[in-house]
Amino acid sequence: MQRYIDKFINYMKVERNASVHTVTNYLKDLSVFKEFLGDKEIESIDHLALRRFLAELRAKNYAKRTVARKLASLRSFFRFMFREGHIKKNPITAVLTPKLDKKLPVFLDIAKINRLLSVPSDKDSAGLRDRALLETLYSTGIRVSELVGLDMDDIDFISGVVKVLGKGSKERIVPIGEPALSAIRKSIDARCADKVKDKDAVFLNKSGGRLTDRSVRRVLDKHIKTCCIAEKISPHSLRHSFATHLLDRGADLRSVQELLGHMNLSTTQIYTHVTMDRLKTVYDKAHPRA
């Protein structure tokens, strides 16, 4: 089993150019499945064995989304195994994916976004950096991993665009607003040149190295508490807010898909929920006795 897992992981890395995060998750999921199989040969696995595996996951109180993700990993793995001729029949085609509860993404309204963006101090370099990274997250809708990976050369201050390295090492160009560009300029100007270790990185930690995903989360948590926002917010919530506000103001779904870097339009459709303000506006315009 391990030999086949190694072949599949190598295929994902080399041929599919999958992200490190995706490869890590596949490896974890397949390792759990290998442990479940024990000494059983992969050629003898049928749909009943797969259902027993899913039942064991549910018995261990795994969340529905976690079970669905592990099943998706197995689907990709067995599809690869069948295509490469390592198995004669794909057993997972007879296994259904569990139905998931649809959750609306958590986002902030525009008033709360403005409150959050105004919290970081403009009196010191740390505050200027915090404001710049929050402005950039909301202005571009990029992921945290994409934010911390930004280099100086990736930002075109004249054209107002940013080059982003997204999932699967895919590059895309996204617009960035003037408030975010201005905040980035001020943050860079406030740096102590003697402390800078990574001269390419746009966002630095207090030691002068590149900022990490976890540090961005800590920065956001600190400022969320300061402005007393009750919602449970993560950096990804600013991406949700970005997409929701664009759609609420008339942007088409296809354009938002491009900006977010989604491969499939179905992924972007989660943002087609409407806010109450938009519902009221539509109601007032459309209903004859509104």
C-alpha positions in Angstrom: 0.0 0.0 0.0 2.8 2.4 0.9 4.4 1.9 -2.5 1.2 2.9 -4.3 0.7 5.9 -2.0 4.2 7.1 -2.8 3.5 6.8 -6.5 0.3 8.7 -6.2 1.9 11.5 -4.1 4.7 11.8 -6.6 2.1 12.1 -9.4 0.3 14.8 -7.5 3.5 16.8 -7.0 5.0 16.4 -10.5 2.2 16.0 -12.9 -0.7 17.8 -11.2 1.5 20.4 -9.6 -0.6 20.3 -6.4 0.1 22.7 -3.6 2.0 21.6 -0.5 -1.1 21.9 1.6 -3.1 19.6 -0.8 -0.3 17.0 -0.9 0.0 17.0 2.9 -3.7 16.4 3.3 -3.7 13.6 0.8 -0.8 11.9 2.6 -2.6 12.2 6.0 -5.9 10.8 4.6 -4.2 7.9 2.8 -2.1 7.1 5.9 -5.3 6.8 7.9 -6.8 4.5 5.3 -3.6 2.4 5.2 -3.8 1.9 9.0 -7.4 0.8 8.6 -6.5 -1.8 6.0 -3.8 -3.4 8.0 -2.3 -6.3 5.9 -5.2 -6.4 3.4 -4.0 -6.2 -0.2 -5.3 -3.2 -2.2 -6.5 -5.4 -5.1 -9.0 -7.0 -2.7 -10.6 -3.8 -1.6 -14.3 -3.4 -2.6 -17.0 -0.9 -1.9 -18.0 -2.7 1.3 -14.5 -2.2 2.8 -14.7 1.5 1.9 -18.1 1.8 3.6 -16.7 0.1 6.7 -13.9 2.7 6.7 -16.4 5.6 6.5 -18.5 4.0 9.2 -15.4 3.8 11.5 -14.6 7.5 10.8 -18.2 8.4 11.8 -17.9 6.2 15.0 -14.8 8.2 15.9 -17.0 11.4 15.7 -15.2 12.9 12.7 -17.0 15.9 11.3 -19.0 15.4 8.1 -16.6 17.7 6.1 -13.6 15.8 7.4 -15.2 12.5 6.3 -16.0 14.0 2.9 -12.5 15.3 2.5 -11.0 11.9 3.2 -13.4 10.3 0.8 -12.4 12.8 -1.9 -8.7 11.9 -1.3 -9.6 8.2 -1.8 -11.5 9.0 -5.0 -8.5 10.7 -6.5 -6.2 7.8 -5.3 -8.4 5.0 -6.7 -9.0 6.9 -9.9 -5.2 7.1 -10.3 -4.8 3.4 -9.4 -7.4 2.3 -12.0 -6.0 4.6 -14.7 -2.5 3.3 -14.2 -3.7 -0.3 -14.3 -2.8 -1.2 -10.7 -6.4 -2.4 -10.0 -8.9 -3.9 -12.4 -12.0 -2.2 -11.0 -12.5 1.1 -9.2 -14.4 0.2 -6.0 -15.1 3.8 -4.9 -17.5 4.5 -7.8 -20.2 2.7 -5.8 -19.7 4.9 -2.7 -21.7 8.1 -2.3 -20.3 11.3 -0.8 -22.1 12.2 2.4 -24.4 15.2 2.1 -22.9 18.2 3.7 -24.6 21.0 5.6 -24.3 24.2 3.6 -22.7 27.0 5.6 -22.7 30.6 4.6 -19.3 32.2 4.8 -18.7 34.5 7.8 -18.2 38.1 6.6 -18.2 41.6 8.0 -20.4 44.4 6.8 -18.8 47.5 5.3 -19.2 49.5 8.5 -17.3 46.9 10.6 -14.6 46.5 7.9 -14.0 50.3 8.1 -13.8 50.1 11.9 -11.3 47.3 11.7 -9.1 49.0 9.1 -9.0 52.2 11.2 -7.8 50.4 14.4 -4.0 49.9 13.7 -1.9 52.8 14.9 -0.2 55.0 12.3 2.4 56.2 14.9 4.8 53.2 14.7 6.1 50.7 12.2 4.1 47.7 13.7 0.8 49.6 13.4 1.6 50.8 9.9 2.4 47.2 8.9 -0.8 45.9 10.4 -2.9 48.4 8.6 -1.2 47.6 5.3 -1.7 43.9 5.6 -5.4 44.3 6.6 -6.0 46.8 3.8 -4.3 44.4 1.4 -6.4 41.4 2.5 -9.6 43.2 2.0 -8.6 45.2 -1.1 -7.5 42.1 -3.1 -9.3 39.2 -1.5 -6.1 37.1 -1.6 -5.5 34.2 0.7 -3.2 34.6 3.8 -0.6 32.3 2.2 -0.6 34.5 -0.8 -0.3 37.6 1.3 2.8 36.5 3.2 4.3 35.3 0.0 4.2 38.7 -1.6 7.5 40.2 -2.7 8.3 43.8 -3.5 8.5 43.0 -7.3 4.9 41.6 -7.2 3.3 45.0 -6.5 2.9 47.4 -9.4 2.3 50.7 -7.7 1.7 52.5 -11.0 -0.8 50.2 -12.5 -2.4 49.3 -9.2 -2.1 45.5 -9.6 -0.5 42.7 -7.6 1.0 39.4 -9.0 -0.1 36.5 -6.7 1.2 33.0 -6.5 -1.9 30.9 -5.7 -2.8 27.3 -5.2 -0.9 24.8 -7.3 1.7 27.5 -8.0 -0.7 29.3 -10.4 -0.1 33.0 -10.9 -2.8 35.5 -11.3 -3.0 39.3 -11.4 -5.4 41.1 -9.1 -6.3 44.8 -8.8 -5.4 46.6 -5.5 -7.0 49.8 -4.3 -5.2 53.1 -3.6 -5.8 52.9 0.2 -4.0 49.6 0.4 -1.2 50.8 -1.9 -0.8 53.9 0.3 -0.7 51.8 3.4 2.0 49.5 1.9 4.1 52.5 0.9 4.0 54.0 4.5 4.7 50.6 6.0 7.8 50.1 3.8 9.0 53.7 4.5 8.7 53.1 8.2 11.0 50.1 8.3 14.3 50.2 10.1 16.7 49.3 7.3 19.3 47.8 9.7 16.8 45.2 11.0 15.5 44.0 7.6 16.6 40.4 6.9 14.3 39.6 4.0 14.6 42.5 1.6 12.2 40.9 -0.9 9.3 40.4 1.5 6.5 43.0 1.6 5.4 42.1 5.1 8.0 41.5 7.9 7.9 40.4 11.5 9.6 42.4 14.3 12.8 40.5 13.7 12.9 41.6 10.0 12.0 38.2 8.6 9.0 37.3 6.4 5.7 37.3 8.2 4.0 33.9 8.7 0.4 32.8 8.3 0.1 32.4 12.1 1.4 35.9 12.7 -1.2 37.4 10.4 -3.9 35.6 12.4 -2.5 37.0 15.7 -2.5 40.5 14.2 -6.1 40.2 13.2 -7.2 38.7 16.5 -5.6 41.6 18.4 -7.4 44.3 16.3 -10.7 42.5 16.3 -10.7 42.6 20.1 -9.7 46.2 20.1 -12.7 47.3 17.9 -15.1 44.9 19.8 -16.4 42.9 16.8 -18.4 40.0 18.1 -18.2 37.7 15.1 -15.6 34.9 15.1 -13.3 36.3 12.4 -10.3 34.8 10.6 -8.1 36.3 7.9 -10.2 34.2 5.4 -13.3 36.2 6.6 -11.8 39.3 4.9 -11.7 37.3 1.7 -15.3 36.3 2.2 -16.1 40.0 2.9 -14.3 41.1 -0.3 -16.3 38.7 -2.4 -19.7 39.4 -0.7 -19.3 43.2 -1.0 -18.3 42.9 -4.7 -21.4 40.8 -5.5 -23.7 43.0 -3.4 -22.6 46.0 -5.5 -23.2 44.3 -8.8 -20.0 42.5 -9.8 -20.7 39.4 -11.9 -19.9 36.0 -10.5 -17.4 35.2 -13.3 -15.3 38.2 -12.5 -15.3 37.4 -8.8 -14.2 33.9 -9.6 -11.2 35.3 -11.5 -10.3 37.7 -8.7 -10.4 34.9 -6.1 -8.4 32.5 -8.2 -11.1 29.7 -8.1 -10.7 27.0 -10.7 -14.5 26.2 -10.7 -17.4 28.6 -10.7 -19.2 26.3 -8.3 -16.6 27.2 -5.6 -17.5 30.9 -6.0 -21.2 30.3 -5.9 -21.1 30.1 -2.1 -20.9 33.9 -2.2 -24.2 34.3 -4.0 -26.0 34.6 -0.6 -27.6 38.0 -0.4 -27.5 40.4 2.5 -30.7 41.8 4.1 -29.9 45.3 2.8 -29.8 44.0 -0.8 -33.0 42.0 -0.3 -34.8 45.1 1.0 -33.5 47.1 -2.0 -34.8 44.5 -4.4 -38.1 44.3 -2.6 -38.6 48.1 -2.6 -37.9 48.3 -6.3 -39.8 45.2 -7.4 -42.9 44.9 -5.2 -45.9 47.1 -6.3 -47.0 47.8 -2.7 -43.6 48.1 -1.0 
